[in-house]
């Protein structure tokens, strides 16, 4: 299991479009991918779970990946979040 904290930089936070991009990226990997924010844990492969976390711009989340491709998944997802998830 690997984890890393990352700050959400896109101006609108994880609303529908960036949440969909995050989920699409997470679905490329076999690992279980979750993130923790404000005492809650969300499944990064579920758009509804990501939206339910109510993550806003400037919030810091902790990504956790567990599985055979966990390191690659963590690198790809942190890069996507730091890159603004298409915004």
N, CA, C and O of each residue as an XYZ file, in Angstrom:
348
protein
N       0.847     -1.179      0.000
C       0.000      0.000      0.000
C       0.890      1.238      0.000
O       1.857      1.326      0.757
N       0.547      2.189     -0.861
C       1.272      3.459     -0.926
C       0.259      4.597     -0.817
O      -0.889      4.468     -1.243
N       0.706      5.712     -0.237
C      -0.193      6.865     -0.130
C       0.618      8.152     -0.231
O       1.824      8.180      0.018
N      -0.081      9.201     -0.600
C       0.564     10.507     -0.746
C      -0.494     11.592     -0.640
O      -1.617     11.435     -1.120
N      -0.118     12.699     -0.001
C      -1.015     13.847      0.069
C      -0.794     14.717     -1.157
O       0.332     14.900     -1.617
N      -1.892     15.248     -1.674
C      -1.821     16.118     -2.851
C      -2.888     17.196     -2.723
O      -3.998     16.942     -2.253
N      -2.530     18.410     -3.153
C      -3.462     19.541     -3.074
C      -4.233     19.656     -4.383
O      -3.652     19.575     -5.465
N      -5.537     19.844     -4.276
C      -6.394     20.031     -5.455
C      -6.232     21.479     -5.911
O      -6.510     22.413     -5.159
N      -5.774     21.654     -7.164
C      -5.441     22.999     -7.647
C      -6.451     23.572     -8.636
O      -6.458     24.780     -8.874
N      -7.303     22.730     -9.217
C      -8.232     23.298    -10.196
C      -9.246     24.200     -9.483
O      -9.695     23.877     -8.384
N      -9.605     25.324    -10.102
C     -10.378     26.376     -9.438
C     -11.745     25.947     -8.899
O     -12.243     26.531     -7.937
N     -12.342     24.947     -9.503
C     -13.695     24.561     -9.084
C     -13.714     23.323     -8.207
O     -14.791     22.822     -7.884
N     -12.560     22.816     -7.815
C     -12.521     21.623     -6.981
C     -12.923     20.388     -7.775
O     -12.835     20.375     -9.003
N     -13.360     19.362     -7.078
C     -13.736     18.116     -7.753
C     -15.236     18.091     -8.054
O     -15.980     17.305     -7.468
N     -15.669     18.953     -8.965
C     -17.058     18.912     -9.427
C     -17.166     17.844    -10.509
O     -16.224     17.072    -10.686
N     -18.259     17.771    -11.228
C     -18.552     16.636    -12.105
C     -17.478     16.352    -13.161
O     -17.046     15.206    -13.288
N     -17.047     17.337    -13.905
C     -16.082     17.074    -14.985
C     -14.741     16.573    -14.454
O     -14.280     15.522    -14.899
N     -14.087     17.285    -13.513
C     -12.818     16.764    -13.008
C     -12.979     15.459    -12.224
O     -12.070     14.628    -12.219
N     -14.112     15.272    -11.569
C     -14.356     14.001    -10.865
C     -14.407     12.856    -11.876
O     -13.880     11.773    -11.623
N     -15.036     13.099    -13.011
C     -15.102     12.091    -14.068
C     -13.727     11.775    -14.633
O     -13.416     10.619    -14.916
N     -12.899     12.812    -14.796
C     -11.539     12.611    -15.297
C     -10.721     11.810    -14.292
O      -9.970     10.914    -14.676
N     -10.863     12.128    -13.006
C     -10.158     11.390    -11.957
C     -10.573      9.919    -11.958
O      -9.725      9.030    -11.873
N     -11.867      9.669    -12.053
C     -12.370      8.292    -12.065
C     -11.882      7.534    -13.297
O     -11.489      6.371    -13.205
N     -11.910      8.196    -14.436
C     -11.453      7.560    -15.676
C      -9.985      7.159    -15.564
O      -9.596      6.079    -16.008
N      -9.177      8.025    -14.973
C      -7.758      7.734    -14.773
C      -7.594      6.577    -13.773
O      -6.769      5.689    -13.983
N      -8.366      6.591    -12.708
C      -8.267      5.537    -11.691
C      -8.691      4.177    -12.243
O      -8.146      3.148    -11.843
N      -9.652      4.168    -13.151
C     -10.153      2.910    -13.715
C      -9.112      2.200    -14.582
O      -9.282      1.022    -14.897
N      -8.057      2.881    -14.967
C      -7.006      2.277    -15.783
C      -6.165      1.279    -14.976
O      -5.399      0.500    -15.543
N      -6.316      1.312    -13.660
C      -5.471      0.500    -12.796
C      -6.277     -0.571    -12.056
O      -7.462     -0.395    -11.774
N      -5.607     -1.681    -11.752
C      -6.253     -2.779    -11.038
C      -6.342     -2.516     -9.541
O      -7.205     -3.075     -8.865
N      -5.473     -1.683     -9.025
C      -5.394     -1.424     -7.587
C      -6.671     -0.786     -7.036
O      -7.426     -0.126     -7.750
N      -6.879     -1.010     -5.748
C      -7.929     -0.308     -5.017
C      -7.407      1.103     -4.787
O      -6.330      1.282     -4.219
N      -8.163      2.103     -5.222
C      -7.711      3.494     -5.116
C      -8.765      4.294     -4.358
O      -9.916      4.400     -4.781
N      -8.342      4.852     -3.229
C      -9.242      5.669     -2.419
C      -8.527      6.967     -2.071
O      -7.317      7.100     -2.255
N      -9.306      7.923     -1.561
C      -8.682      9.107     -0.988
C      -9.446      9.526      0.252
O     -10.655      9.324      0.369
N      -8.704     10.114      1.167
C      -9.278     10.582      2.423
C      -9.299     12.095      2.423
O      -8.349     12.752      1.999
N     -10.414     12.634      2.914
C     -10.551     14.083      3.039
C     -11.555     14.380      4.135
O     -12.662     13.842      4.140
N     -11.168     15.225      5.048
C     -12.062     15.705      6.101
C     -12.703     14.545      6.873
O     -13.889     14.594      7.196
N     -11.923     13.512      7.164
C     -12.410     12.389      7.956
C     -13.213     11.355      7.190
O     -13.672     10.375      7.778
N     -13.392     11.548      5.901
C     -14.148     10.605      5.084
C     -13.221      9.946      4.062
O     -12.199     10.513      3.676
N     -13.591      8.751      3.634
C     -12.838      8.048      2.603
C     -13.736      7.857      1.391
O     -14.890      7.450      1.519
N     -13.195      8.157      0.208
C     -13.957      8.050     -1.035
C     -13.268      7.082     -1.979
O     -12.041      7.002     -2.013
N     -14.062      6.350     -2.741
C     -13.555      5.459     -3.775
C     -13.262      6.299     -5.018
O     -14.174      6.902     -5.585
N     -12.003      6.343     -5.441
C     -11.627      7.185     -6.579
C     -12.150      6.649     -7.905
O     -12.062      7.338     -8.921
N     -12.693      5.434     -7.917
C     -13.241      4.857     -9.144
C     -14.746      5.079     -9.261
O     -15.369      4.609    -10.213
N     -15.333      5.793     -8.301
C     -16.769      6.070     -8.301
C     -17.012      7.576     -8.349
O     -16.635      8.301     -7.428
N     -17.640      8.043     -9.422
C     -17.914      9.475     -9.561
C     -18.771      9.979     -8.396
O     -18.505     11.054     -7.858
N     -19.782      9.226     -8.006
C     -20.644      9.656     -6.907
C     -19.875      9.751     -5.593
O     -20.106     10.665     -4.801
N     -18.975      8.823     -5.365
C     -18.159      8.849     -4.158
C     -17.240     10.064     -4.151
O     -17.085     10.721     -3.122
N     -16.629     10.364     -5.295
C     -15.747     11.525     -5.412
C     -16.537     12.817     -5.210
O     -16.095     13.707     -4.484
N     -17.691     12.921     -5.841
C     -18.528     14.118     -5.688
C     -18.993     14.288     -4.246
O     -19.069     15.408     -3.740
N     -19.304     13.177     -3.589
C     -19.788     13.209     -2.206
C     -18.757     13.711     -1.215
O     -19.110     14.126     -0.111
N     -17.484     13.680     -1.593
C     -16.431     14.151     -0.692
C     -16.383     15.677     -0.599
O     -15.793     16.222      0.333
N     -16.999     16.365     -1.557
C     -17.095     17.836     -1.566
C     -15.724     18.507     -1.443
O     -15.526     19.387     -0.606
N     -14.787     18.082     -2.284
C     -13.439     18.638     -2.266
C     -13.413     19.928     -3.084
O     -13.876     19.964     -4.224
N     -12.870     20.975     -2.487
C     -12.815     22.286     -3.134
C     -11.369     22.637     -3.482
O     -10.434     21.955     -3.061
N     -11.201     23.696     -4.244
C      -9.869     24.172     -4.623
C      -9.062     24.497     -3.365
O      -9.557     25.151     -2.448
N      -7.828     24.033     -3.338
C      -6.947     24.290     -2.202
C      -7.004     23.223     -1.124
O      -6.157     23.204     -0.231
N      -7.988     22.334     -1.191
C      -8.084     21.249     -0.212
C      -7.001     20.215     -0.478
O      -6.616     19.984     -1.624
N      -6.516     19.598      0.587
C      -5.511     18.552      0.457
C      -6.161     17.203      0.734
O      -6.809     17.012      1.763
N      -5.980     16.271     -0.196
C      -6.509     14.924     -0.030
C      -5.331     13.957      0.089
O      -4.224     14.254     -0.359
N      -5.582     12.811      0.692
C      -4.548     11.780      0.769
C      -4.981     10.596     -0.074
O      -5.923      9.882      0.268
N      -4.279     10.399     -1.182
C      -4.542      9.274     -2.080
C      -3.896      8.014     -1.516
O      -2.767      8.054     -1.027
N      -4.615      6.898     -1.586
C      -4.080      5.614     -1.153
C      -4.351      4.594     -2.248
O      -5.481      4.467     -2.721
N      -3.319      3.870     -2.646
C      -3.427      2.842     -3.678
C      -2.914      1.529     -3.106
O      -1.872      1.485     -2.451
N      -3.661      0.460     -3.364
C      -3.272     -0.849     -2.847
C      -3.523     -1.898     -3.912
O      -4.664     -2.117     -4.318
N      -2.457     -2.549     -4.368
C      -2.602     -3.586     -5.377
C      -1.342     -3.752     -6.196
O      -0.299     -3.183     -5.873
N      -1.442     -4.532     -7.256
C      -0.278     -4.903     -8.055
C       0.363     -3.732     -8.798
O       1.564     -3.751     -9.064
N      -0.427     -2.716     -9.133
C       0.109     -1.562     -9.864
C      -0.027     -0.271     -9.053
O      -0.233      0.809     -9.607
N       0.092     -0.407     -7.731
C      -0.162      0.720     -6.829
C       0.768      1.914     -7.055
O       0.318      3.059     -7.014
N       2.046      1.666     -7.291
C       2.987      2.780     -7.473
C       2.690      3.560     -8.747
O       2.724      4.790     -8.750
N       2.399      2.845     -9.823
C       2.071      3.502    -11.091
C       0.768      4.295    -10.961
O       0.652      5.406    -11.477
N      -0.207      3.709    -10.266
C      -1.484      4.387    -10.067
C      -1.303      5.672     -9.269
O      -1.856      6.712     -9.625
N      -0.535      5.599     -8.200
C      -0.315      6.782     -7.362
C       0.376      7.886     -8.152
O      -0.014      9.050     -8.063
N       1.396      7.530     -8.922
C       2.098      8.525     -9.734
C       1.174      9.175    -10.754
O       1.182     10.395    -10.915
N       0.377      8.363    -11.442
C      -0.513      8.886    -12.479
C      -1.595      9.796    -11.888
O      -1.890     10.854    -12.444
N      -2.176      9.387    -10.773
C      -3.265     10.170    -10.189
C      -2.761     11.466     -9.551
O      -3.410     12.505     -9.673
N      -1.621     11.415     -8.877
C      -1.098     12.663     -8.315
C      -0.721     13.641     -9.427
O      -0.930     14.847     -9.293
N      -0.167     13.126    -10.520
C       0.168     13.991    -11.662
C      -1.096     14.600    -12.260
O      -1.102     15.779    -12.613
N      -2.156     13.822    -12.379
C      -3.411     14.318    -12.941
C      -4.024     15.400    -12.056
O      -4.521     16.408    -12.559
N      -3.990     15.193    -10.750
C      -4.563     16.176     -9.823
C      -3.719     17.453     -9.829
O      -4.265     18.555     -9.865
N      -2.411     17.312     -9.794
C      -1.531     18.487     -9.832
C      -1.661     19.236    -11.156
O      -1.446     20.447    -11.218
N      -2.015     18.507    -12.209
C      -2.195     19.131    -13.518
C      -3.554     19.799    -13.696
O      -3.821     20.370    -14.753
N      -4.403     19.739    -12.701
C      -5.689     20.430    -12.742
C      -6.836     19.623    -13.304
O      -7.927     20.166    -13.483
N      -6.636     18.346    -13.592
C      -7.697     17.460    -14.096
C      -8.424     18.055    -15.293
O      -9.653     18.038    -15.358
N      -7.658     18.579    -16.233
C      -8.239     19.077    -17.468
C      -8.786     20.490    -17.422
O      -9.412     20.945    -18.379
N      -8.561     21.177    -16.337
C      -9.086     22.553    -16.249
C      -7.962     23.557    -16.158
O      -8.214     24.760    -16.078
